[in-house]
Structure formats: C-alpha cells, structure tokens
Amino acid sequence: MRTLGFFAIVFQLALFLVGSTAKAQDLELEFEFFVSHGEEFLGPFGFGVVPEALSGPDEFDVPSPPPYPESNVFCHLEMVLPTVGFPNRWQKEIRPSAELVSKRVELWPLTIGNLAQGEDISILIFKKTLASYPYRLTLILPGLDCVEVSIPGTILITPDATQIELYWELQLDSQISSQPITLGGAKSLFR
C-alpha cells in the first residue's frame, strides 16, 4: 500500500516537472524603459526576447531616430553585431529566445549622451510581457558597478561624463530548460 502511494507521488512530481519547466519555444520576456534627465523624458525604449525574433534587424526591432536638435539628451540601444549600412541606434531591440536559453545571459548596450555632469538621470523600467519566467535583470554601470533591477522600478544615476555606456544584462534561472523534458525523461530521474 505504501509503495503505491510513493509511486503516485513520484508520478505527480514528474508531471509537475514536465509542466513547469519553461522551454525556448515558450520564452517571451520584453522590457520597456524611459529615461528622464532634467526636463526631458525619452522613450519608450524596449529590449527582450521572443521566439519569433531573428538575430539582427527584423520586424521586432525599431530604429532610433537621430537626436532632436533642441534636445539636450539622447539615448539608444545598440546591437552587439550590427548590420553593415545601418546606424547602430535602436529604440527597440528584440532577440530570439533560443539564443538566450542556450547562452543563459544576454547583454544589450545602452548609450545615453549630451549629459550635464552631476545631474541625475532616472531610468523607469517595466516588464511588458505577462509571462512569469524566473530571471534576473541587472544594469551594468560605468566602472562595472551593477544594479539589480526590480520590476517595475526606477534607477537613479549621477553621470560623471557627458556620455555614458550602460548594459542591460538578462540572466535566466536554471529552471528554464533548453531541452524538452518528457515523462520518460522525468521517470528516469527516479531509477
């Protein structure tokens, strides 16, 4: 009688593992942020991963226009491997989910320029997708200082230069699997 109960628990655990592990084809994480500096408010800007995206420019990526002449501040994302012939300024840069799942981490370079030194910059960030995958989002500041980002959140930066390079770093938790788990695979864990 006890053996039957043990197998029922193992079977339920296997079903839980099969159903709760996110896979590359399901992963969709998008973030949207705004930058404010003095009286100026820039955005929305976006980055993240979706299954249908391609590496490089595609329909998910939005180029960033040149800064307005009357603007004191500019901001844009950059592609890590940009396409030749296009300016590497993006308002939205979305990558394929499979790349993030295989590498476990992605970086999005962010440039903010024409800054008055000593004036604060605020970055307001939101998660655009409703799905709840285990991840960690970090903003890497000049000098490699890191700020773990809570969503929704505001990050306050006081730049010491007129242009700063930042990086959004998205890391996946180990619960996200690049290999689909089958019931047979889950059962083999208990043999």
N, C-alpha and C positions, 0 to 999 in steps of 0.2 A: 504494500500500500504506500509506504514511504517512497519507494523507488518511482512509482507513477507520479507522485507529487513533484519529485526532483526533476523528472523529465518534462513535466508541464512548465515548471519554472524556467528550465533551460530553453524550451521551445518559445516561451513568451519573450525571453531575453533575446533570442535570435531574431524574432520578428521585430522587436524594438530596434536592434542594431541595423537591420535591413531598412526599416522605415525612417530612422532618424539621421542616418548619415547622408549629408549633402554630397552631391556629385557635381562634376564640372558642368554637365549639361544643364543643371538646375541653378547654378550660382549666378546671382544677379545682385550686385552691390553698386549703387550710384550715390554720389555725394554732391551737394550743391553748396557753394560758399559765396560770400560777398566780402568785399574789402572796403573799409572806410578809413579815411585819412583826412583829418580836419573837417571841412565842409563837404568833401567829395565822398560819394558812395558808388562803388563799382561792382558790377555783376549783373546777373548771376554767372558764375563760372561753375564748371562741373567736371568730375572725373569719376572713374569706376570701371567695372567690368560687367559685360553682358555676354551671353552665349553666342549671339549672332554677330558680334563685332569682329572686325579684321584687324590684323597688325597694320599700322599705318592709317592714312586717311580713308575714311568710309562715311556712310550716311549718318553715323553716330557722332562724328567729330564736327565741331563748328569752329571755323577760323575766327581769330580775334582781329577786329579792325585796328588800324593804326590809332595811336592815342589822339584824342581831340586836341587841336592847337591851344584851346583855352584851358585845358586840363592840367593840373599840377601833378597828377599821379597817373601811372599806367600799370597794368597788371595783365599777365598772360601765363598760360601753361605752355610747356614745351614738350614735344615728342622726343623720346630718347633716341630713336632712329628716324629722323625726319625724311620726308620725300624731297628729293632734289627739285628745285624750281619753285617751291612754295616757301613763303616766310614761315619760320617755326614759331608762330604765335597762335595759340588756340584758346578759345573761350570754353570749349568743352572737348575733353579727350577721353574716349572710352576704348577699352581694350578687350580682347577675347578672354572669357572666363577660364578657358583651358590653360592659358599661359600662367595665370595667377595660381591655379591649382597645382600645376607642375613645379613652378618655382617657389611657391609658398609666400612670396613677397613681391610687391611691385612698387616702383618709385615714379612719382610724377613731379618733374621740375617745375617750379613756380618762380616767376620773376616779378618783383614789384619795384618800380623805379620812379624817378623825379621826386624823391622824398626830401623833406626838410629834416635834417638831422635833429634828433631829440624829440620830435613829435610822434606821438603814439599812432600805431596802426592797429585797427581791430579787424579780425577775421571772424565772421559769423558763419558757422557751418551746420548743415542739416543733412540727414540721410534722406535721400529721395525715394528709395525703394522700401516697400513694406516688409519684405522678407527678413527674417531674423537669423542670420548666419553668425557663427562665432568668429570674430575678427578683432584686430587691434589696429587702430589708426593713430599714427604719430606724425607730428610736424617737426621736421628737422630744420633747425635754425642755423644762421651763420655761426661758425665756430663749432659745429656739430652738437650743439645743445639740442635736446629732444624734449618735446612737449607731448604727452599722451593726451589725445583728444577725446573728450566725451561729447556725445551727440544727443541733442543739439548743444552747441557750445560756442563760446566766444574766446578767442585767443588774443591777448594784448601783447604787442611787440613794440619796443622802442628801438628803431634802427640807428646804427652808428655810421651809416653810409647813405649816399643818395640813391643807390640801387642795391637791393638785396636778392640773393638767391636762396630759396627755400625748397624743401622737398616734402611732398605728402608721401608717407610710407604706409602701405596697406599690407598687413600680415594676416594670413589665415591660421585659424586654430587647427590643431591636429584632427579634429572631428570631421573635417572636410576631406573626403577621400577622392583620389583621382581614379580609383578602380571601383567599379560597382561591386557591392557585396551581395552575394546570392545566399539563399537559405542554406545551400550545401556548404558554402564557404564559412558561414557562421556556425554550422553544426561541427565543422572540422576543428574549430577552436576548442571544443569540449571533448575531443577524442584523446 
